[in-house]
Structure formats: C-alpha cells, structure tokens
Amino acid sequence: MRIKHLMKTNCMEQAMLLSKISSETAETSSNFFFRQSFITCLCTMLPNEDAFKEISKMDEKDVLDTICNLESEGQVNTAFILCTTYLTQQLQNEVMSFSWELTLFWSKLQRRIDSSLNTFLERCRQFGAIAKTCQHLFFLIKVVHTEAGDDGVPISIMLCIRALQITSTETDATKSSVCKTIACLLPEDLEVKRACQLTEFLFEPTSEGLDTLEELFLQPDQKHVEESSVISNSLRCELLLALKSHWSFDPEFWAWKTLKRHCLKLLGKEVSDSEEERYGDTNEPDIINASLASCEILSDHKEEAQENASIAMDSAKVKRAIASSERSERSKRWQQYKFICRICKKEVIEVRILHHARKHFEDGVYSCPVCVKKFRKKEVFVPHVMEHMKMPMRPRPPKKVKKEGGY
C-alpha cells in the first residue's frame, strides 16, 4: 500500500527504491507485484541513464510478463514505454531472445497509442536504422507487411537494403533470404528480380539457381516506369547498388552468353558447343528470316530467291562485322585503362570509376578508390576522381545555339 501511495503522489524515486528492496526480500507469491511496481517506476523516470541500466538487467521473460500485465490493467502507455525501451536495447546489442514476441507486442501497442500508419512506418524505419542483425530486420518487415500491406513496401525495401549492408557474421543463406524477400516485394520489376537472382546465385551457386537466372534473362527487357512503380526511382537505384555491391564482377555491358559463362565457372562447368551455337547468334537480322521465308513461298523462282538470300546473308555479315568491330574497339579502349580499387581490391575500368565509388559512400563521406582520400562535398570529390583518369576523353560536338528570333 505504501508503494501505491508513493506512486500516486508522484514520489517515483522513493517508490522505486522501496519496490526494489521489497522484490529482493519478499516471498515468491508477492515478489512479482513488487517487481512490476519497480519496473513501472523505472518507465516513468525515462529517459534516465540509471533507469536504462536497470531495465537492461531484466530477464526477457519477466519483461514480457510485465508488458502483458500492464496492458491488461489498462496501463498501455507504461507497457509501450517498457516494450520500446527493451526492444531498442536488443536491436543495439544484437540480442535475439524473445525478439519476435517483443517486436509483435510493440507493433500492436504502437498502433493502439497512435493509429497513424505513417508514424508506425517511420518508427519501423528508425528501428531498422539501429538494427545490427538480419533476423531483427526480418521481424520488422513482417510487422510492416501485417500492418501496412502494399503501403509498407517502400519501408520494407529500405529494411532489405539495410540487411544487405550489414557486414557482421550473417551467413550467405540469410543474405539469400533477403534477395528472395525483395523479389517477392517487387514481383513486377524484371531488372530487380534479375539482380536478386544473380546475387542469390553468387551467394549460393546451384544449377537450379542458374536455370532460374537464365529464365529471367531470356525474358524481353522491360522499361521501368516510375509512375507505376510502388517505390521511388531513387530508392530503386539504391536497392540495385546494394545488390551489386555483393557481385565479384560488373556484368552491366555483358550479354547473357558472357554472364552464363562466368556463372558456369562458379559451378565448375564449361559452356558446351551447343550452348555456344544457341547464344552465339541471338541478334540475327530479320532480313535473313524474310529471305528464307520467301524461298519457301516462291518455289517457282528458287534461283532468284537463293540469290536474294545470299545477298542478304552477305549484308548481314558485313553489318555484324562492323558492329562487332565497333564493340571490340570500344572494349579494347576501355580495357587499356583500368585500376585496382584500394578499398575493396577489385579491378575496375576507368569509365566506371564514379559508379564504383558510390559503393564506398558511407556516413556522408566520399572515399576515392584510387588514393583513398576522403571528401565531404560531392562537387570537390568528382573533379578529384576525374584527375586520376588516364583515358583521353572524346571531344563532344558543340551544342547548337539558337539565334534570338530564329526558327
């Protein structure tokens, strides 16, 4: 009774000390009451360093029991404060015991105290920023999906990006689960699904994974339309960069044939002759097919049709040779100018230097991949990086200036 009186008169420090002493000396039957009173006093004293320390010493099961009791007694705010404080400490200290139960209780209490969906999603984003394990992030994604549905997809993608950026002792299987989650959240985005499947394959190379990857890459390319996308273009770019940071190579300019050859090497296999033929001429000009079709239709004029087909074949070969020569010349030009990133030790062509530097952007600081100098301002960083480039820049034609009053 004395403790309740002190709490009603707002003498929380005295009530806390008395309940703590009582909980340490009381019998088992009355011990829980004193512990709950002690915890309630701690919650009213927050934010307080001593209160934080005392709450961190509590057992996870006792915390859950106390939250349930407080909620059933109508002390929802106190239950929410205790749940939020303890969950925050678990996220920061990488503690997994009863984490799912705490995350679930927190989501329900948060929605009861503030029904605003935007507030709930923002709090989930804040929790994700301090989380240090993928498992905690998975729990947050689950409650976001439960409470917000499709409206929570952008926040879920942010949490997935955070999971990909964690460099602790997470297993490759866990990272693969992150890729699967992203693909489920964005089922209509072919480019993202390809990047997820490739990342998943690089984490865990399997023949089934390669078959799925091939199926995705053989589908026709899709043009991304931001207006119809569930996430913004900037968030999508951030997601793709997070996925590509786990790749040991940069296949942006590769055809599927080249990419598959590298993937097969990871499986300890080589590309067969039949596959070389299958992917070697994927860009055969339509004019050849048209000539061959005309040969079948105009059977009475076989010689003329064959002559036309021969001319078309020669023309196609010339075009392919010119295109191949141009690509080869550009590729050789790029391969002449490479550097080794001093941060991640990867080989990068100079034309990709700024793109590669984005992977090492952290906490608002740009790091030069060539000399490891650090910069706070992008407008200073970019000219510095360009000074390292040895490849001569091609002169651009001058822009046409419209004359005043001209048409």
Helices and strands as residue ranges (DSSP letters): H 2-8, H 12-25, H 28-45, H 49-56, H 60-72, H 76-93, H 99-113, H 117-130, H 134-148, G 149-152, H 153-165, H 172-185, H 190-203, H 207-217, G 226-228, H 233-244, H 256-266, H 273-280, H 286-297, G 299-301, H 302-335, E 338-340, E 347-349, G 350-352, H 353-357, G 358-360, E 366-367, E 374-375, H 378-387
